[in-house]
Amino acid sequence: MISAQSVWKDVVKIREQSPLVHNITNFVVMNNTANALLAIGASPVMAHAEEEVEDMAGIAGALVINIGTLSPLWVRAMKKAMAKAASRGIPLVFDPVGAGATPYRTQTVTELFAAASPGIIRGNASEISALVSAAGKDGAAAGSTKGVDSTQSSASALSAAETLSALYNTVVSLSGETDYIVKGKERIIIRNGHALMPKVTGLGCTATALTGAFAAVNGDYHAAAAHAMAVMGIAGEIAARTAKGPGSFQADFLDALYRLKEADIAELLRTGE
């Protein structure tokens, strides 16, 4: 179980240490995720050239892989960066965006996991279920993903998250209206967030990037992933107080991350069944 104090402790560490978070992410969200990392206090770098990813992963505090906009060149770069991160023992956070939507996308995830097993996999219910199906285990059938959006509730994929966690010996951060952070049979439940959040593109990817920052300062990946999701949800609730719609919500969300205080977490954090 996590507490407001444990979440805040990691926020302070991020602000003090400013960990370098190496992102190989998609074109849609690069600006969003970089700004969110800066707002929380981390140092983002968006480097995807095959010629430099190993060097960048060699100095980073965490590596975040996001398959939102795939190409063969990027896949090769991801494999190299993941192998380097594994050799250094730094946190590897993986976002299987749209897994299950196309065979290429799902197969790419399988190939990347062969290069290195992530410490944390963060995805929605459809993506997590699709990965379990691709591995030949019980789970949702392929085609349950609507583009990059989920067609399932997070609760419906809990069994799949447990299976995926055991399969790759990893933490699975299963996002949705309720977030479930799963390590084997252990669960941390986060009930923060706001209905405006799914209306803004890239906030799921932002959650993955922030997870990289938290994992960079906390070697307990189960707690780190939960802390990241709690901060995401709390910042979303704070932003919604002043936002007039999705456009202003994006700016207010960044301000909420930047201005986040321990009292905000103590007031708003909601966990448990």
C-alpha positions as CSV (number, residue, x, y, z in Angstrom):
1,M,0.0,0.0,0.0
2,I,1.2,3.5,-0.7
3,S,0.6,6.7,1.3
4,A,0.6,10.5,0.7
5,Q,3.9,10.6,2.4
6,S,5.5,7.9,0.2
7,V,4.2,9.6,-3.0
8,W,5.5,13.0,-1.9
9,K,8.9,11.5,-0.9
10,D,9.4,10.4,-4.6
11,V,8.2,13.8,-5.9
12,V,10.9,15.5,-3.8
13,K,13.5,13.1,-5.0
14,I,12.6,13.8,-8.6
15,R,12.8,17.6,-8.0
16,E,16.2,17.2,-6.2
17,Q,17.8,14.7,-8.5
18,S,16.3,15.7,-11.9
19,P,16.8,12.3,-13.4
20,L,17.5,12.1,-17.1
21,V,14.7,10.1,-18.7
22,H,15.4,8.8,-22.2
23,N,12.3,8.6,-24.3
24,I,11.9,6.8,-27.6
25,T,8.3,7.8,-28.0
26,N,5.8,8.7,-30.7
27,F,5.5,11.9,-32.8
28,V,2.1,12.7,-31.3
29,V,3.2,13.1,-27.7
30,M,6.8,14.2,-27.7
31,N,6.1,17.8,-26.7
32,N,3.4,16.7,-24.2
33,T,5.6,14.2,-22.4
34,A,8.7,16.3,-22.4
35,N,6.8,19.2,-20.8
36,A,5.2,16.9,-18.2
37,L,8.6,15.5,-17.2
38,L,10.0,19.1,-16.9
39,A,7.0,20.1,-14.9
40,I,7.5,17.3,-12.3
41,G,11.2,18.1,-12.1
42,A,12.8,15.5,-14.3
43,S,15.1,16.0,-17.3
44,P,13.7,14.6,-20.6
45,V,15.5,13.6,-23.7
46,M,13.8,12.5,-26.9
47,A,16.5,10.5,-28.8
48,H,15.5,7.8,-31.4
49,A,18.3,7.8,-33.9
50,E,19.8,4.3,-34.1
51,E,23.3,5.8,-34.1
52,E,22.9,7.4,-30.7
53,V,20.3,5.5,-28.6
54,E,22.9,3.2,-26.9
55,D,25.0,6.2,-25.9
56,M,21.9,8.0,-24.6
57,A,20.6,5.0,-22.7
58,G,24.2,4.7,-21.3
59,I,23.8,8.0,-19.4
60,A,20.1,8.0,-18.6
61,G,18.4,7.3,-15.3
62,A,15.6,5.5,-17.0
63,L,14.5,4.4,-20.5
64,V,10.9,4.8,-21.7
65,I,9.8,3.0,-24.8
66,N,6.5,3.9,-26.5
67,I,5.4,2.2,-29.7
68,G,2.8,4.7,-30.7
69,T,4.2,5.6,-34.2
70,L,6.2,2.6,-35.4
71,S,8.7,2.2,-38.2
72,P,11.4,-0.3,-38.8
73,L,14.2,2.2,-38.1
74,W,12.6,3.0,-34.7
75,V,12.1,-0.7,-33.8
76,R,15.9,-1.3,-34.4
77,A,16.7,1.7,-32.2
78,M,14.4,0.5,-29.5
79,K,16.0,-2.9,-29.4
80,K,19.4,-1.4,-29.1
81,A,18.4,1.0,-26.3
82,M,16.5,-1.7,-24.4
83,A,19.5,-4.0,-24.5
84,K,21.7,-1.2,-23.2
85,A,19.3,-0.3,-20.4
86,A,19.2,-4.0,-19.4
87,S,22.9,-4.3,-19.4
88,R,23.1,-1.2,-17.1
89,G,20.3,-2.3,-14.8
90,I,18.4,1.0,-15.2
91,P,14.6,1.1,-15.2
92,L,12.9,0.2,-18.5
93,V,9.3,1.3,-18.8
94,F,7.3,0.1,-21.8
95,D,4.1,1.4,-23.3
96,P,2.5,-1.0,-25.8
97,V,0.4,1.6,-27.5
98,G,-2.3,0.1,-29.7
99,A,-1.1,-3.5,-29.1
100,G,-3.8,-5.8,-30.6
101,A,-4.9,-3.2,-33.2
102,T,-2.6,-4.8,-35.9
103,P,-0.5,-7.9,-36.1
104,Y,2.6,-5.8,-36.8
105,R,2.2,-3.8,-33.7
106,T,1.6,-6.8,-31.5
107,Q,4.5,-8.8,-33.0
108,T,6.8,-5.9,-32.6
109,V,6.1,-5.9,-28.8
110,T,7.0,-9.6,-28.7
111,E,10.3,-9.0,-30.5
112,L,11.2,-6.1,-28.3
113,F,10.5,-8.0,-25.1
114,A,12.9,-10.7,-26.4
115,A,15.6,-7.9,-26.4
116,A,14.9,-7.0,-22.8
117,S,12.1,-7.6,-20.3
118,P,10.7,-4.3,-19.0
119,G,10.6,-3.5,-15.3
120,I,7.2,-1.8,-15.8
121,I,4.6,-2.2,-18.6
122,R,2.0,0.5,-18.6
123,G,-1.0,0.2,-20.8
124,N,-4.8,0.2,-21.0
125,A,-7.0,-2.9,-20.6
126,S,-7.1,-3.8,-24.3
127,E,-3.4,-3.5,-24.8
128,I,-2.6,-5.6,-21.8
129,S,-5.1,-8.3,-22.8
130,A,-3.8,-8.3,-26.3
131,L,-0.2,-9.0,-25.1
132,V,-1.4,-11.9,-23.0
133,S,-3.2,-13.3,-26.1
134,A,-0.1,-12.8,-28.2
135,A,1.9,-14.8,-25.7
136,G,-0.6,-17.7,-26.0
137,K,-2.0,-17.3,-22.6
138,D,-5.6,-16.7,-21.5
139,G,-6.7,-13.2,-22.3
140,A,-8.8,-11.0,-24.6
141,A,-8.8,-11.8,-28.3
142,A,-6.9,-9.7,-30.7
143,G,-9.0,-6.9,-32.2
144,S,-10.3,-5.7,-28.8
145,T,-8.4,-2.4,-29.3
146,K,-10.0,0.5,-31.0
147,G,-7.0,2.1,-32.7
148,V,-5.0,3.1,-29.7
149,D,-8.0,3.3,-27.3
150,S,-9.3,0.6,-25.0
151,T,-12.6,-1.1,-25.5
152,Q,-12.5,-2.7,-22.1
153,S,-12.6,-1.4,-18.5
154,S,-9.4,-1.8,-16.5
155,A,-11.1,-4.1,-14.0
156,S,-12.0,-6.6,-16.8
157,A,-8.3,-7.0,-17.6
158,L,-7.0,-7.7,-14.0
159,S,-6.5,-11.4,-14.6
160,A,-4.6,-10.5,-17.8
161,A,-2.4,-8.1,-15.9
162,E,-1.5,-10.7,-13.4
163,T,-0.7,-13.2,-16.1
164,L,1.5,-10.7,-17.9
165,S,3.2,-9.7,-14.7
166,A,4.1,-13.3,-14.0
167,L,5.1,-14.0,-17.6
168,Y,7.7,-11.3,-17.8
169,N,8.4,-10.9,-14.1
170,T,7.4,-7.3,-14.3
171,V,5.1,-4.7,-12.8
172,V,2.0,-4.0,-14.9
173,S,0.4,-0.6,-14.6
174,L,-3.1,-1.0,-15.9
175,S,-4.8,2.3,-16.5
176,G,-8.4,3.3,-16.8
177,E,-11.1,5.0,-14.8
178,T,-9.5,3.0,-11.9
179,D,-5.8,2.3,-12.1
180,Y,-4.5,-1.1,-11.0
181,I,-0.8,-1.5,-10.4
182,V,-0.1,-5.3,-10.4
183,K,2.9,-7.3,-9.3
184,G,2.1,-10.9,-9.4
185,K,-1.0,-11.2,-7.2
186,E,-0.3,-8.0,-5.4
187,R,-2.4,-4.9,-6.4
188,I,-2.2,-1.2,-5.6
189,I,-5.4,0.5,-6.6
190,I,-5.5,4.2,-7.5
191,R,-8.9,5.9,-7.8
192,N,-7.7,9.4,-8.8
193,G,-8.4,11.1,-12.1
194,H,-11.0,13.2,-14.0
195,A,-13.3,12.6,-17.0
196,L,-11.5,15.3,-19.0
197,M,-8.3,13.3,-19.1
198,P,-9.3,10.8,-21.9
199,K,-10.3,13.9,-24.0
200,V,-6.7,15.0,-24.2
201,T,-4.4,13.1,-26.5
202,G,-1.2,11.6,-25.0
203,L,-2.1,11.6,-21.3
204,G,-1.7,7.9,-21.2
205,C,1.8,8.3,-22.8
206,T,2.4,11.1,-20.3
207,A,1.7,8.6,-17.5
208,T,4.3,6.3,-18.9
209,A,6.9,9.0,-19.1
210,L,6.2,10.1,-15.5
211,T,6.5,6.4,-14.5
212,G,10.0,6.5,-15.9
213,A,10.9,9.5,-13.7
214,F,9.5,7.8,-10.6
215,A,11.3,4.5,-11.3
216,A,14.5,6.5,-11.7
217,V,14.4,7.5,-8.1
218,N,12.6,4.5,-6.5
219,G,13.9,1.0,-7.1
220,D,10.7,-0.5,-5.8
221,Y,9.0,-0.5,-9.2
222,H,5.6,-1.5,-7.8
223,A,5.5,1.6,-5.6
224,A,7.1,3.8,-8.2
225,A,4.5,3.0,-10.8
226,A,1.7,3.5,-8.3
227,H,3.1,6.9,-7.2
228,A,3.3,8.0,-10.8
229,M,-0.4,7.1,-11.5
230,A,-1.4,8.8,-8.2
231,V,0.3,12.0,-9.2
232,M,-1.2,11.8,-12.7
233,G,-4.7,11.5,-11.3
234,I,-4.3,14.1,-8.6
235,A,-2.9,16.6,-11.1
236,G,-5.8,15.9,-13.4
237,E,-8.3,16.6,-10.6
238,I,-6.6,19.9,-9.8
239,A,-6.4,20.9,-13.4
240,A,-10.1,20.2,-13.9
241,R,-11.0,22.8,-11.2
242,T,-10.0,25.7,-13.6
243,A,-10.1,24.1,-17.1
244,K,-12.8,25.2,-19.5
245,G,-12.3,22.2,-21.8
246,P,-9.6,19.9,-23.2
247,G,-7.5,22.8,-24.5
248,S,-7.1,24.7,-21.3
249,F,-6.9,21.4,-19.4
250,Q,-3.6,20.6,-21.0
251,A,-2.0,23.8,-19.7
252,D,-3.6,23.6,-16.3
253,F,-2.4,20.0,-16.0
254,L,1.2,21.0,-16.5
255,D,0.8,23.8,-14.0
256,A,-0.7,21.3,-11.5
257,L,2.3,19.0,-11.9
258,Y,4.7,22.0,-11.4
259,R,2.9,23.4,-8.4
260,L,2.0,20.1,-6.7
261,K,2.3,20.2,-2.9
262,E,2.3,17.5,-0.2
263,A,-1.0,18.9,1.0
264,D,-2.6,18.3,-2.4
265,I,-1.6,14.6,-2.2
266,A,-2.7,14.3,1.4
267,E,-6.1,15.8,0.5
268,L,-6.8,14.0,-2.8
269,L,-5.1,10.6,-2.8
270,R,-7.7,7.8,-3.1
271,T,-6.5,4.2,-2.9
272,G,-7.9,0.8,-2.1
273,E,-11.0,-1.2,-3.1
